[in-house]
Amino acid sequence: MARQICQHIIGMNPQRIGDLDTFMSFEEVDQKTEDPQPPRDSDEMTLEEREDAEVRQTDREAVLASHEELVRQDFLLDPEVKVGRVLLNTGIRVVDFVRYEVGQDLD
């Protein structure tokens, strides 16, 4: 499994590991960002609906930023599962990683 995590890092280029201790709460946020209803015109929305829409937008922005964190990325070999879930299920602990690209300037 460790080799598969390394393969994921090579393929998906995460910028940082992320906090595995708080991964569970982010997993809930990711699920809430799936908006089953199409957005309505803001003039037709109640105040409560507008506040909910703002919260969903903030959640979406957090999810987009999360793609830089290893623990919150979809696992390369099984996109239905987040890397954090794989780490929790297997007991693997990522302490640090370094990723190089062919032709990358090492200055």
WOKA-V934631 format. One record per residue. N is the residue number from 1. RES is the residue in three letters. SS is DSSP state (H for helix, E for strand, - for the rest). PHI is phi in whole degrees, -180 to 180 (* if undefined). Layout:
((N & RES & SS & PHI) (N & RES & SS & PHI))
This chain:
((1 & MET & - & *) (2 & ALA & H & -60) (3 & ARG & H & -65) (4 & GLN & H & -68) (5 & ILE & H & -65) (6 & CYS & H & -62) (7 & GLN & H & -61) (8 & HIS & H & -62) (9 & ILE & H & -61) (10 & ILE & H & -63) (11 & GLY & H & -79) (12 & MET & H & -103) (13 & ASN & - & 53) (14 & PRO & - & -66) (15 & GLN & - & -91) (16 & ARG & E & -154) (17 & ILE & - & -75) (18 & GLY & - & 92) (19 & ASP & - & -99) (20 & LEU & H & -66) (21 & ASP & H & -64) (22 & THR & H & -102) (23 & PHE & H & -56) (24 & MET & H & -59) (25 & SER & H & -69) (26 & PHE & H & -70) (27 & GLU & H & -61) (28 & GLU & H & -67) (29 & VAL & H & -63) (30 & ASP & H & -60) (31 & GLN & H & -71) (32 & LYS & H & -71) (33 & THR & - & -77) (34 & GLU & - & -75) (35 & ASP & - & -95) (36 & PRO & - & -73) (37 & GLN & - & -104) (38 & PRO & - & -67) (39 & PRO & - & -66) (40 & ARG & - & -103) (41 & ASP & - & -63) (42 & SER & H & -61) (43 & ASP & H & -69) (44 & GLU & H & -90) (45 & MET & - & -89) (46 & THR & - & -77) (47 & LEU & H & -59) (48 & GLU & H & -63) (49 & GLU & H & -65) (50 & ARG & H & -65) (51 & GLU & H & -64) (52 & ASP & H & -63) (53 & ALA & H & -65) (54 & GLU & H & -65) (55 & VAL & H & -65) (56 & ARG & H & -62) (57 & GLN & H & -64) (58 & THR & H & -62) (59 & ASP & H & -61) (60 & ARG & H & -62) (61 & GLU & H & -63) (62 & ALA & H & -65) (63 & VAL & H & -67) (64 & LEU & H & -61) (65 & ALA & H & -67) (66 & SER & H & -68) (67 & HIS & - & -67) (68 & GLU & - & -85) (69 & GLU & E & -95) (70 & LEU & H & -54) (71 & VAL & H & -66) (72 & ARG & H & -104) (73 & GLN & - & -83) (74 & ASP & E & -67) (75 & PHE & E & -67) (76 & LEU & - & -54) (77 & LEU & - & -87) (78 & ASP & E & -155) (79 & PRO & E & -61) (80 & GLU & E & -78) (81 & VAL & E & -123) (82 & LYS & E & -80) (83 & VAL & H & -60) (84 & GLY & H & -57) (85 & ARG & H & -67) (86 & VAL & H & -61) (87 & LEU & H & -63) (88 & LEU & H & -65) (89 & ASN & H & -68) (90 & THR & H & -96) (91 & GLY & - & 80) (92 & ILE & - & -75) (93 & ARG & - & -121) (94 & VAL & - & -91) (95 & VAL & - & -93) (96 & ASP & - & -165) (97 & PHE & - & -153) (98 & VAL & - & -130) (99 & ARG & - & -124) (100 & TYR & - & -114) (101 & GLU & - & -111) (102 & VAL & - & -62) (103 & GLY & - & 83) (104 & GLN & - & -70) (105 & ASP & - & -75) (106 & LEU & - & -96) (107 & ASP & - & -63))
